[in-house]
């Protein structure tokens, strides 16, 4: 009997535990437990203690309410979320220059979620008090808050920030070497503040930069991590010296005269992550050497002698072949299903559009329903008529009729008390529903396609032969 009683208590406890956790969450402070973590994960890289873009800081309550250089105290208008600058900025399209957070790169874009946005808006609408609790929210917003608790925001480091974190610790280059380089018109600057790592760009000099000029870079080989030699007059001779640039991570060699012989030396750049060989003589014969670039992340082979088969072979070297093939087959299957869907749905829409146009071109009106021309607002000539959306309309002259017939929708609002025929309205609704249905179906399949594509792209380096035939992207 005692054991049964203990078992019963256990069941009751397990059933009540989630409720207890939920009640505990409802008693938490909205700003401290939800809004501030969102700011920390998604905003403070640009608006924090170390950086204040637009003079806006979000790491303290005091700084937050001060706003920035443009928004000021309008950053939050207590009781009015719609007019608060914060809400305006975080709801802008991602491609807008003023959007928060900005989309520096798609892989690390970390926008505010719908649930997070709802909690912030609800908090502002309730007066934006730092003392408000989750239990003060409306039930729908409480539910969103609980969802945020279950999926607390995480910080995604952008590509720019990631590069900053990877900067090597190297001794400072001697000023006299940098001075010689800059005198030749070659750009040689630190890649970021507070670092001795250097970015060199000789592409500005173009053909005047040759193997002899390349020797100017040797004394600072230890410091160079990014090097742009695109469109210069270097040859394989310069590339043979590159292994001395041991920390090189980004290298531009596009539109230079290098050949497969250069790949022997390129293979020794163990830290190389980015390599651009566009417009060079590199071919499939370089594959065995390029395979040795263990940290390679992106390689561009546009307009080279590298074949599709060769590029595929290079890509497969860095990945699990079986997993890669399965994902590639899955991607092709999704693409095929998408093509079939679009073809099928467009056929339905075309049929409904024919029906809509048929009802739009017929009217049961005995006379024109308007007395003023929709183009000029002059009195109509009852002999000049047209049918639009199943209704008979009159015009003041043939010139206006021709203009209206070309694009009647433009003048629709100028027809007083206009309403389309019932049959046209019904046909148009059916057409629109079918159009929306197709868009929804396409979006669902495209989402699957995006997921598979991301998985493929994350496997090994991006091997790109150009837009016409990118690897694993067809």
CORRA-V578943 format. One record per residue. N is the residue number from 0. RES is the residue in one letter. D_CENTER is the distance of its C-alpha to the mean C-alpha in Angstrom with 2 decimals. Layout:
BEGIN
n->N res->RES d_center->D_CENTER
n->N res->RES d_center->D_CENTER
END
This chain:
BEGIN
n->0 res->X d_center->62.45
n->1 res->X d_center->60.92
n->2 res->X d_center->58.26
n->3 res->X d_center->57.36
n->4 res->X d_center->57.07
n->5 res->X d_center->54.74
n->6 res->X d_center->52.58
n->7 res->X d_center->52.39
n->8 res->X d_center->51.31
n->9 res->X d_center->48.59
n->10 res->X d_center->47.21
n->11 res->X d_center->47.36
n->12 res->X d_center->45.58
n->13 res->X d_center->42.73
n->14 res->X d_center->42.28
n->15 res->X d_center->42.37
n->16 res->X d_center->40.11
n->17 res->X d_center->36.74
n->18 res->X d_center->38.28
n->19 res->X d_center->39.35
n->20 res->X d_center->35.85
n->21 res->X d_center->34.50
n->22 res->X d_center->37.27
n->23 res->X d_center->36.59
n->24 res->X d_center->32.94
n->25 res->X d_center->34.20
n->26 res->X d_center->36.40
n->27 res->X d_center->33.64
n->28 res->X d_center->32.65
n->29 res->X d_center->29.48
n->30 res->X d_center->28.34
n->31 res->X d_center->29.37
n->32 res->X d_center->28.24
n->33 res->X d_center->25.02
n->34 res->X d_center->23.68
n->35 res->X d_center->24.39
n->36 res->X d_center->22.67
n->37 res->X d_center->19.44
n->38 res->X d_center->19.88
n->39 res->X d_center->20.76
n->40 res->X d_center->17.74
n->41 res->X d_center->15.00
n->42 res->X d_center->16.75
n->43 res->X d_center->19.62
n->44 res->X d_center->17.96
n->45 res->X d_center->17.97
n->46 res->X d_center->20.68
n->47 res->X d_center->23.25
n->48 res->X d_center->26.54
n->49 res->X d_center->25.39
n->50 res->X d_center->23.10
n->51 res->X d_center->23.33
n->52 res->X d_center->20.84
n->53 res->X d_center->22.58
n->54 res->X d_center->25.45
n->55 res->X d_center->23.84
n->56 res->X d_center->24.59
n->57 res->X d_center->23.85
n->58 res->X d_center->25.77
n->59 res->X d_center->29.06
n->60 res->X d_center->30.21
n->61 res->X d_center->32.17
n->62 res->X d_center->29.40
n->63 res->X d_center->26.99
n->64 res->X d_center->29.53
n->65 res->X d_center->30.19
n->66 res->X d_center->26.76
n->67 res->X d_center->25.56
n->68 res->X d_center->26.98
n->69 res->X d_center->25.86
n->70 res->X d_center->25.71
n->71 res->X d_center->28.72
n->72 res->X d_center->30.25
n->73 res->X d_center->28.23
n->74 res->X d_center->25.37
n->75 res->X d_center->27.10
n->76 res->X d_center->29.78
n->77 res->X d_center->31.80
n->78 res->X d_center->32.32
n->79 res->X d_center->29.79
n->80 res->X d_center->26.15
n->81 res->X d_center->25.31
n->82 res->X d_center->26.37
n->83 res->X d_center->25.10
n->84 res->X d_center->22.71
n->85 res->X d_center->20.84
n->86 res->X d_center->20.02
n->87 res->X d_center->19.17
n->88 res->X d_center->16.60
n->89 res->X d_center->14.83
n->90 res->X d_center->14.78
n->91 res->X d_center->13.34
n->92 res->X d_center->10.35
n->93 res->X d_center->7.12
n->94 res->X d_center->7.85
n->95 res->X d_center->11.36
n->96 res->X d_center->12.99
n->97 res->X d_center->14.83
n->98 res->X d_center->12.24
n->99 res->X d_center->12.99
n->100 res->X d_center->11.58
n->101 res->X d_center->9.58
n->102 res->X d_center->6.06
n->103 res->X d_center->7.92
n->104 res->X d_center->6.02
n->105 res->X d_center->3.54
n->106 res->X d_center->7.12
n->107 res->X d_center->8.34
n->108 res->X d_center->6.35
n->109 res->X d_center->9.58
n->110 res->X d_center->10.20
n->111 res->X d_center->13.79
n->112 res->X d_center->14.79
n->113 res->X d_center->17.10
n->114 res->X d_center->20.06
n->115 res->X d_center->19.45
n->116 res->X d_center->19.02
n->117 res->X d_center->22.21
n->118 res->X d_center->24.14
n->119 res->X d_center->23.30
n->120 res->X d_center->24.24
n->121 res->X d_center->27.35
n->122 res->X d_center->28.36
n->123 res->X d_center->28.25
n->124 res->X d_center->30.13
n->125 res->X d_center->32.80
n->126 res->X d_center->33.39
n->127 res->X d_center->30.91
n->128 res->X d_center->33.78
n->129 res->X d_center->33.15
n->130 res->X d_center->35.91
n->131 res->X d_center->34.36
n->132 res->X d_center->34.20
n->133 res->X d_center->32.01
n->134 res->X d_center->35.20
n->135 res->X d_center->35.24
n->136 res->X d_center->32.20
n->137 res->X d_center->32.65
n->138 res->X d_center->32.69
n->139 res->X d_center->29.29
n->140 res->X d_center->27.69
n->141 res->X d_center->29.79
n->142 res->X d_center->28.36
n->143 res->X d_center->24.76
n->144 res->X d_center->25.97
n->145 res->X d_center->27.50
n->146 res->X d_center->24.30
n->147 res->X d_center->22.55
n->148 res->X d_center->25.57
n->149 res->X d_center->25.07
n->150 res->X d_center->21.41
n->151 res->X d_center->21.53
n->152 res->X d_center->18.29
n->153 res->X d_center->17.64
n->154 res->X d_center->16.38
n->155 res->X d_center->13.60
n->156 res->X d_center->14.51
n->157 res->X d_center->12.00
n->158 res->X d_center->12.84
n->159 res->X d_center->14.88
n->160 res->X d_center->16.78
n->161 res->X d_center->17.32
n->162 res->X d_center->18.94
n->163 res->X d_center->21.09
n->164 res->X d_center->22.30
n->165 res->X d_center->23.36
n->166 res->X d_center->25.46
n->167 res->X d_center->28.99
n->168 res->X d_center->32.14
n->169 res->X d_center->34.23
n->170 res->X d_center->37.30
n->171 res->X d_center->37.14
n->172 res->X d_center->37.75
n->173 res->X d_center->41.04
n->174 res->X d_center->40.77
n->175 res->X d_center->43.15
n->176 res->X d_center->40.92
n->177 res->X d_center->37.93
n->178 res->X d_center->40.27
n->179 res->X d_center->41.45
n->180 res->X d_center->37.95
n->181 res->X d_center->36.89
n->182 res->X d_center->40.15
n->183 res->X d_center->39.10
n->184 res->X d_center->36.00
n->185 res->X d_center->33.74
n->186 res->X d_center->30.97
n->187 res->X d_center->31.42
n->188 res->X d_center->29.71
n->189 res->X d_center->28.54
n->190 res->X d_center->24.90
n->191 res->X d_center->24.75
n->192 res->X d_center->27.24
n->193 res->X d_center->29.93
n->194 res->X d_center->29.73
n->195 res->X d_center->32.02
n->196 res->X d_center->29.46
n->197 res->X d_center->29.28
n->198 res->X d_center->27.02
n->199 res->X d_center->29.15
n->200 res->X d_center->28.23
n->201 res->X d_center->31.11
n->202 res->X d_center->29.27
n->203 res->X d_center->30.40
n->204 res->X d_center->33.95
n->205 res->X d_center->33.41
n->206 res->X d_center->36.51
n->207 res->X d_center->38.72
n->208 res->X d_center->37.11
n->209 res->X d_center->39.02
n->210 res->X d_center->40.32
n->211 res->X d_center->42.72
n->212 res->X d_center->40.09
n->213 res->X d_center->38.03
n->214 res->X d_center->40.92
n->215 res->X d_center->40.08
n->216 res->X d_center->37.06
n->217 res->X d_center->39.11
n->218 res->X d_center->40.46
n->219 res->X d_center->36.99
n->220 res->X d_center->35.65
n->221 res->X d_center->35.48
n->222 res->X d_center->33.04
n->223 res->X d_center->30.66
n->224 res->X d_center->27.41
n->225 res->X d_center->25.35
n->226 res->X d_center->27.29
n->227 res->X d_center->26.61
n->228 res->X d_center->29.53
n->229 res->X d_center->27.88
n->230 res->X d_center->30.41
n->231 res->X d_center->33.25
n->232 res->X d_center->36.68
n->233 res->X d_center->36.62
n->234 res->X d_center->38.07
n->235 res->X d_center->38.30
n->236 res->X d_center->40.76
n->237 res->X d_center->38.12
n->238 res->X d_center->35.90
n->239 res->X d_center->38.93
n->240 res->X d_center->38.77
n->241 res->X d_center->35.10
n->242 res->X d_center->35.99
n->243 res->X d_center->37.35
n->244 res->X d_center->33.81
n->245 res->X d_center->33.33
n->246 res->X d_center->30.26
n->247 res->X d_center->28.27
n->248 res->X d_center->24.66
n->249 res->X d_center->23.10
n->250 res->X d_center->25.24
n->251 res->X d_center->24.97
n->252 res->X d_center->27.88
n->253 res->X d_center->26.66
n->254 res->X d_center->29.48
n->255 res->X d_center->32.23
n->256 res->X d_center->35.43
n->257 res->X d_center->34.82
n->258 res->X d_center->35.90
n->259 res->X d_center->35.91
n->260 res->X d_center->38.41
n->261 res->X d_center->35.74
n->262 res->X d_center->33.82
n->263 res->X d_center->36.78
n->264 res->X d_center->36.07
n->265 res->X d_center->32.27
n->266 res->X d_center->32.77
n->267 res->X d_center->34.29
n->268 res->X d_center->31.17
n->269 res->X d_center->30.36
n->270 res->X d_center->27.61
n->271 res->X d_center->25.69
n->272 res->X d_center->21.99
n->273 res->X d_center->20.83
n->274 res->X d_center->23.23
n->275 res->X d_center->23.05
n->276 res->X d_center->26.10
n->277 res->X d_center->25.17
n->278 res->X d_center->28.40
n->279 res->X d_center->30.80
n->280 res->X d_center->33.63
n->281 res->X d_center->32.03
n->282 res->X d_center->32.94
n->283 res->X d_center->33.20
n->284 res->X d_center->36.02
n->285 res->X d_center->33.55
n->286 res->X d_center->31.92
n->287 res->X d_center->34.42
n->288 res->X d_center->33.72
n->289 res->X d_center->29.92
n->290 res->X d_center->30.12
n->291 res->X d_center->31.55
n->292 res->X d_center->28.37
n->293 res->X d_center->27.73
n->294 res->X d_center->24.72
n->295 res->X d_center->22.97
n->296 res->X d_center->19.18
n->297 res->X d_center->18.51
n->298 res->X d_center->21.22
n->299 res->X d_center->21.16
n->300 res->X d_center->24.21
n->301 res->X d_center->23.85
n->302 res->X d_center->27.32
n->303 res->X d_center->29.21
n->304 res->X d_center->31.99
n->305 res->X d_center->29.90
n->306 res->X d_center->30.09
n->307 res->X d_center->27.64
n->308 res->X d_center->30.03
n->309 res->X d_center->30.14
n->310 res->X d_center->26.40
n->311 res->X d_center->26.29
n->312 res->X d_center->29.18
n->313 res->X d_center->27.47
n->314 res->X d_center->24.34
n->315 res->X d_center->26.65
n->316 res->X d_center->28.61
n->317 res->X d_center->25.89
n->318 res->X d_center->25.24
n->319 res->X d_center->27.34
n->320 res->X d_center->28.49
n->321 res->X d_center->29.27
n->322 res->X d_center->25.99
n->323 res->X d_center->24.12
n->324 res->X d_center->26.35
n->325 res->X d_center->26.00
n->326 res->X d_center->22.21
n->327 res->X d_center->22.55
n->328 res->X d_center->25.19
n->329 res->X d_center->23.17
n->330 res->X d_center->20.30
n->331 res->X d_center->22.94
n->332 res->X d_center->24.56
n->333 res->X d_center->21.48
n->334 res->X d_center->20.93
n->335 res->X d_center->24.63
n->336 res->X d_center->24.62
n->337 res->X d_center->21.79
n->338 res->X d_center->23.90
n->339 res->X d_center->26.99
n->340 res->X d_center->25.48
n->341 res->X d_center->24.31
n->342 res->X d_center->27.74
n->343 res->X d_center->29.61
n->344 res->X d_center->27.79
n->345 res->X d_center->28.02
n->346 res->X d_center->31.72
n->347 res->X d_center->32.19
n->348 res->X d_center->30.45
n->349 res->X d_center->32.57
n->350 res->X d_center->35.70
n->351 res->X d_center->34.87
n->352 res->X d_center->34.08
n->353 res->X d_center->37.52
n->354 res->X d_center->39.14
n->355 res->X d_center->37.37
n->356 res->X d_center->38.47
n->357 res->X d_center->41.94
n->358 res->X d_center->42.38
n->359 res->X d_center->40.90
n->360 res->X d_center->43.58
n->361 res->X d_center->46.46
n->362 res->X d_center->48.08
n->363 res->X d_center->51.03
n->364 res->X d_center->51.56
n->365 res->X d_center->55.04
n->366 res->X d_center->54.24
n->367 res->X d_center->51.28
n->368 res->X d_center->49.76
n->369 res->X d_center->49.12
n->370 res->X d_center->51.66
n->371 res->X d_center->49.41
n->372 res->X d_center->47.49
n->373 res->X d_center->43.69
n->374 res->X d_center->43.25
n->375 res->X d_center->46.00
n->376 res->X d_center->47.24
n->377 res->X d_center->50.72
n->378 res->X d_center->53.22
n->379 res->X d_center->52.61
n->380 res->X d_center->55.01
n->381 res->X d_center->55.63
n->382 res->X d_center->56.14
n->383 res->X d_center->52.60
n->384 res->X d_center->50.22
n->385 res->X d_center->46.93
n->386 res->X d_center->45.23
n->387 res->X d_center->41.74
n->388 res->X d_center->40.09
n->389 res->X d_center->43.56
n->390 res->X d_center->45.35
n->391 res->X d_center->47.91
n->392 res->X d_center->47.28
n->393 res->X d_center->49.64
n->394 res->X d_center->49.17
n->395 res->X d_center->51.35
n->396 res->X d_center->51.34
n->397 res->X d_center->50.13
n->398 res->X d_center->47.76
n->399 res->X d_center->45.87
n->400 res->X d_center->45.95
n->401 res->X d_center->44.37
n->402 res->X d_center->41.67
n->403 res->X d_center->40.95
n->404 res->X d_center->41.02
n->405 res->X d_center->38.30
n->406 res->X d_center->35.79
n->407 res->X d_center->37.46
n->408 res->X d_center->34.39
n->409 res->X d_center->34.29
n->410 res->X d_center->37.76
n->411 res->X d_center->37.51
n->412 res->X d_center->37.38
n->413 res->X d_center->40.54
n->414 res->X d_center->42.62
n->415 res->X d_center->44.37
n->416 res->X d_center->44.00
n->417 res->X d_center->42.43
n->418 res->X d_center->41.56
n->419 res->X d_center->40.87
n->420 res->X d_center->43.30
n->421 res->X d_center->42.94
n->422 res->X d_center->42.59
n->423 res->X d_center->39.84
n->424 res->X d_center->37.96
n->425 res->X d_center->38.25
n->426 res->X d_center->37.21
n->427 res->X d_center->34.21
n->428 res->X d_center->33.13
n->429 res->X d_center->33.51
n->430 res->X d_center->31.44
n->431 res->X d_center->28.63
n->432 res->X d_center->28.75
n->433 res->X d_center->28.52
n->434 res->X d_center->25.55
n->435 res->X d_center->23.69
n->436 res->X d_center->24.81
n->437 res->X d_center->23.46
n->438 res->X d_center->19.99
n->439 res->X d_center->20.06
n->440 res->X d_center->21.36
n->441 res->X d_center->18.84
n->442 res->X d_center->15.91
n->443 res->X d_center->17.70
n->444 res->X d_center->18.25
n->445 res->X d_center->14.77
n->446 res->X d_center->13.62
n->447 res->X d_center->16.36
n->448 res->X d_center->15.31
n->449 res->X d_center->11.77
n->450 res->X d_center->13.66
n->451 res->X d_center->16.25
n->452 res->X d_center->14.07
n->453 res->X d_center->12.38
n->454 res->X d_center->16.02
n->455 res->X d_center->17.27
n->456 res->X d_center->14.96
n->457 res->X d_center->15.89
n->458 res->X d_center->19.49
n->459 res->X d_center->20.94
n->460 res->X d_center->19.70
n->461 res->X d_center->17.55
n->462 res->X d_center->20.42
n->463 res->X d_center->19.50
n->464 res->X d_center->22.23
n->465 res->X d_center->20.27
n->466 res->X d_center->18.36
n->467 res->X d_center->21.52
n->468 res->X d_center->21.95
n->469 res->X d_center->19.23
n->470 res->X d_center->20.49
n->471 res->X d_center->19.46
n->472 res->X d_center->17.02
n->473 res->X d_center->19.75
END
